[in-house]
Amino acid sequence: MLEDRDYMRSGKSGRQSLFEQWPGWAVIMGLTCAFFVLQILTSNFGGGYYFALFRPWEWEGSLLVNLFWGVVGCVGYIFRHSDGSHLVWNMIFLFFFGRFLEDLLGKRDFLRLYFFSGIGAGLIWIVLSSWLEPARMAVGASAALFGIFTAAAIMEPDVVVHVFFIIPVKLKWVALFSVLISLFLLGDPYTHISYLLHLSGALCGAVAVLRFHPGRVQWSLLRRFVGRPKSGKRIIRFPGGANRNTTSSAAASQESVDQILDKIAREGLQSLTPKERQILENARKRLRDN
């Protein structure tokens, strides 16, 4: 029976690492803060463009060495921050929207989307920044955060958030406004903020959802790019006026359960989202009732 399986029980056996115990957003927050401490401790030893995003062909020194640090920088810049306030604001943003998106996607897919947005935005910045931004280096988690923020808006566009903790606004409008502001300020020579990174992160986050999670797209503005989602449920009207579901509904439900069980086998019970846990619980109740 489904309820007899180990992963349907609340308890966990065996020892787990912190990476397995902590949610994905907390893992990222811990690594980022640890990196910032290391950054402070090593600040007296120079640093230059190490773990920062820069254009290798414009920096002094060997191009081969610059290319190496350019590749390292595409990952490292996500963890490096210019100062404490830069770090704090980004971590606050991660705390709210990281938790929200991880509840929707699960730990592993959340982490994949976070780094896909950050690294993808870094590559776009390297290619386009020569024309669009005067800065020669960029650091911070903002691109990855814009990616998860945009992904959350695409999947749950009508969720209400409170801007400045006061003004209630739907998430899709906040995301759209943020993109428009970044477009307007793109290339501003009087700021150290890389709006190109913000836009690139938002683009990568949107692409990740449209490409890898098309069934979760709920924003009507973007749904046309993935077509109408298949519900797996069809209603047929029989003589006498009664409506009956075809067996496709039950088949789709069983398929969802099978996919969740496969996910547990691959990633463990801790990878399940609340929605997936509810699907399993509903399946267990149906088995018990039958």
PyMOL commands that set and color helices and strands:
alter all, ss='L'
color gray80, all
select helices_A, chain A and resi 2-4+6-8+18-21+24-41+43-45+56-58+63-76+84-105+107-132+142-155+171-185+195-212+214-216+220-223+247-267+269-271+274-289
alter helices_A, ss='H'
color red, helices_A
select strands_A, chain A and resi 53-54+137-138+160-163+167-170+235-237+243-245
alter strands_A, ss='S'
color yellow, strands_A
deselect
rebuild
show_as cartoon
